[in-house]
Amino acid sequence: MTNGPLNLDELRASAESKLDKNAFDYYASGAHDEHTLRENRAAFSRIAMRYRVLVDVSRRDASTEVLGLPLSMPVIIAPTAFQKMAHPDGELATSRAAASAGIAMINSTLSNTPVEEVVKAGSAPILFQLYVYKDRGETKALIERAEAAGARALVLTVDAPLLGTRERDRRNHFRLPEGLKVANMTAAGMGDLPDVADSGLAAYVAQMLDPSLSFADLEWLKSITKLPLLVKGVVRGDDAIRCVQHGADGVVVSNHGGRQLDTSVATIRALPEVVDAVGDRTTVLVDGGVRRGTDVIKALALGAQAVLIGRPVLWGLAHAGQAGVERALAILAEEIDLAMALCGCPDVASITPDLIAP
């Protein structure tokens, strides 16, 4: 497919040419001056690898497991909201592409498609990303729906007590296009973003989500579901320890793609501290700025079990729907395979810390 996008940045360029400004800026933007948005990527480029030679890499296997879920490669689709702004099939196309690629998908609370339909769309394991609403009864009902639908884990986002200031969205007066809603919350009367002269999503978060969330609420969540619980948005070792102490089954090192606190630490820089704190006791994943197969190798060498990718999936979706997402995942799979070969790593177990240059 050499006549199509060769890398994830070319997919981004294709998406920008197809999306309207409201949608593209929503997907692409970071908070305030977007320092963290840029640093998430730049920090990967400053990590050098000490590759091995004279290793038999004639056969390579990138498969692994996370929470007992088999993955064809150490990649999971991150939760991203409002996917139907990119393509009419939205989250359904992404679910089917994940199944085709043999990986898992995390479905957002702020999906344009109900979780039940996303789970049914394909055979991919679906995890459910959770925001906790001020109405705890509706939050509990949402968890029960996700569990009944067949979601395999909850991924609680904890870095958004309020929405970070995304100036592009404020400038565009971000809103959902006609006919699109927060589908998981429509029945509860919480499916529409406020019509405001600012970011409609920022207003929605301020009105609906619970900024009082605390570590004690991890225990409450564990008491009302049998699903494993991952906590997403952790960048400190001490916070990771407290998550585990309060019942979390894993953490996602994440700064919300640079969309919350600008100048916060790049996730690949934060990863080693979290791994040192809890890596031998729990699942540790990382997201933010992963754009090359070498980024995945670096993340695993620094102790992550897998990475999450968000924006590249949206670029693929805008480029060509399900086929575009499949292309994004295929690009990453090809690059991971090549990086493993060139690093002297025939399998995931051989991606070890000594690959990272001091």
N, C-alpha and C positions, 0 to 999 in steps of 0.2 A: 504493500500500500504506500509506495514511495511518492505517489502523487498527492497524498493527503498530508495532514500535519505530522511532522517527524518528532515533535517533542511537545511537552505540556504547555510551553510558552506559545507555540504556534497555535495550539488549540485555543488558548486565551485570546489571541489576536482574532481568530475566526469568530469566537463568541462575541467579542466587542463589536465586530462588524454586523452582527445579526440582532443584538439586543438593543432595546431602547435605553436611554440614559438612566431612567428611573431604576430599571432592573440591573443594568451593568454596574452602576455605581453602588447599588445596594450590595451586590455580591462582592465587588472588588475592594470596597473601601475599608479603611481602618479608623481608629479613633484619633481625634484631634489632628496632630501633625503627621500621623502615620509612621512614626519612628519604629514602633514595635512591629508593625506590618512588614516593613522593609528588613528589620533586624532579624526576624524569624528566618528569612532566607539567607541573609548575609552571614549569619553565624555559622551556618553549614559550610559556607565557602572557606571559612578560616580554619576548618578542621582538616588536617592532612592525614592520609592513610599510609601505614607501613605495610605494603602488600607482601605476600609470600610468593616465592617462586618454587618451581620443581615440585609442585603438588599435582597429583592426578585429578584434574578437573574435567575429564572427558565426559563424566556424568555429573549433573548438578540437580539438586532437589531443594527448591525454595519453600516447600510446604512446612507448615507448623500448626500448632494448636493454641487457641486462646480461650480460656474458660471451658475447655473441653470441646470447643468448636473447631473442626478441621478447616484450615485455610490453605489454598494453593500457593499462597505467598504471604509474607508477614505484613499484610495491608488490610485495613478495614475502612469502609466508606464512612466518613465522619457525618454527624448530623448537620444538615444545612436546611434552613427554612425556605418555604415558598418556592419549591422547585418548578411549579407550573409557570412561573414567570420566564423560565428558560425554555420550556417546551410543553406543549399541551399534555403530554403523557406524564410529565413530572416524576414524582416518586415511584410510579409504577415502572417507568422505563429504567430507573436506577436500580430498583429491586431485581428486575429481570437481568440487567447487565451484571449485577453482583453474582447472581446465580450462574450466569454464563462463564464468569471468570473464576468461580469457585471460592469466593470470599464472602464475608459478612457485611451487612449494612446496618448503620444506626439511623433509625427514623426519628425525625424531630417532632417534638410536641407541636411546633409551629408548621407542620406539614400542610400542604394544600390537599392532601389525600388522607382519608381516615386510616388509622393503623391497621384495621382489619383487612382493608383492601391491599395495603402494601405487603402484608405478610402473605396473602393469597396469591400475589402477582407472580411469584417465582419460588424457587426452592432454596434461595439463600437464607441463612440464619439472619433474622431481624432482631436487633437490639432496640430498645426504646429509650430515646433521650427524654428526660423529664425536667420540666420546670415546675416548681411548686407554687401553686396559686394561693392567694390569700384565703380563698374558699377551700379549706382542707377537705371538705366532703367531696367537692368536685375533683380535687387532686386524687383522692382515694379511688373515686369512680374511674378516673382515667387510668390509673395503675391496674385496676381490676380488668378494664377493657383490654389493655395491652397484654396482660397475662393470659386472659381468655383467648385472645387472638392468636397466641403462640409466640409472642416475643420471648427471646431467650435470656435477656438480662435488662436491667434498668441502668441507664447512664445519667446520673444526676448532675446537672450543670450548676456549679456553685459560685461562679465568678461574675454573676450578673444580678446583684441585688437591685441595681438600676442599670439602664442601658448606657454604655459608653457613648460619648458625643461623637457621632459620625457626621462630620460637617457636610459631606456630599449629600447625605440623606436629608439633612435640614435644608440645604439649599434647594433640593429637588422636591421638598415637601413629600417625602416618601409615603406612598400608599400602595395598596394592592390593586391590580387592574380589576376592572369590572368582572364580577362573577367568581373571583377567588376569595377564599376565606381561610381562617384557621380551622381546618376541617374537623380536627379532633375535639374542638370545643364548641362547635356550632350548636349542638343539642343543649348545651348548658347556657346558651345565650351569650357566649364569649367568643364568637367566631369572627367578629368584625373589628378592624382597626379603627380607632377614632379618626374622624375627619377633622384634622387640625392644621394650622398654618405652620407646621414644623414636621418632624418625623412622626408619622402615625404609629410606628412600632415603638418608639421611645415612650409615647403616651400610653400605649397598650401595656407595656411592661410596668410603668409607674402605677397604673390603675389596677392591674390584675395580679402581678406576681408578688410573692411575699419576701420583703427585704429583711424579715426577722429570722430567716433560716439560720440554724445553728447546728453544731455537732450533735446535739441531742436529737435532732430531727432524723439523723441517720438511723438511730435506734427505732424511732417511730416507723420509718419506712421499712426497715427489716421486719418489724412486727406485723406488717399488713401485706407482705408479699413473700412468696417462696423464691422469687427470682434473685439471682446474684445481683449485687449492687456495685457499680463502679462510680467513683466520684470524679467528675471532669472539671478541670480548672485549677488544679493544684500546681504550684511552682516552688514550694518550700518543703524541706524534709520534715520539719516539725508538724506541719499541717498534714502531711501524708501519714505520719505516725498516729496522729489523733483520728484520722479517718479510719485506719485499721482498728484502732482501739474501740471505736464506736460501731464496728460491725461491717465496714466496707470490705468488699471482696477484691477491690483493686482501685487504682487511681489512673487518671489520664492527665499527664503533664500537659497543660494547655493554658494559653492566655487568650483563648477565644479568637484565634487568628488575628491578633493585634487589634481587636475591635472593642476592647473594654478600657483598660488602663494603659494609656500611651506611656511609653518609656519603661514599661514593665520588662522583665528579663525575657530574653529569647528562650523558647522552650528547650532547644537542644542544649543550651547552657544550664538550664535548670535541671535537666534530666539526671545528671550524675548525683546531685545531692539527694534527690528523691530515691533513686536506686540504692544509694548507700544507706538510706534510712529504713527502707521497707522492702527492697527488691527481693530479698530471700524469703519474704513472708507473704507476698501478695502479687497480683498481676500489676504490671506497670506498662502503660501505653503512652505514646506521645503524639502530638499533632503540631502543626504550625510550620509552614515553609517547606514542606517536603515536595520537591519538584523533580528530583532525579533519583535513579536507582541507587547511586552512591549515597544519597541522603538516608535511604533506608538502611544500608549497610552500616553507616555511622551511628544511626539511632540504636540498632541492635547491638553494635559493639559497645555502646555506652550503657547498655543494660535494659533497653526496652524490649518487650516481647513482640511488639508489632507497632506500626505507625497508623495513624488515621489521616486520610486525605479528604479535603472538602472542596475547595474552589476548583481544582482540576476536573472533578466530577461535574460540576456546574458548567464548566467550559465545554466539556464533551457533550453534555445534555443540550446546550444551546447550539452546538455545532451540528449535531445530527441525531438527537434523541437517544434512544437505546444504543444504536450503533456508535454514536459519538462517545458515550460513556464506556462502551466496550473498547473503543480505540484508546481512550485515556488509560484504561487499566492494562491494555496490551502493551502500550508504550512503557509503562512502569514495569511490567513483568519482564519485558525484553531487557530493560536497563538493569534490573536487579540481577537477572541471569548473567549478563555480561560482567557486571561488577563482581559478582561472586567468583566467576572464572578468573578474572584479572587479579583478584585479591587472594587467590589460592584457597577458596572456600567451597568445597563440594556440597555442603549442606548448611542449614541454619545454625546447627550446633557448633560449627567451626568459625562462626562470626563472633570473635572474642575480643576482649578489651585491648589486647596487644596490637590489634590492627590500627589503633589510634596513635598517631605521633604525639610525643609529649609537647 
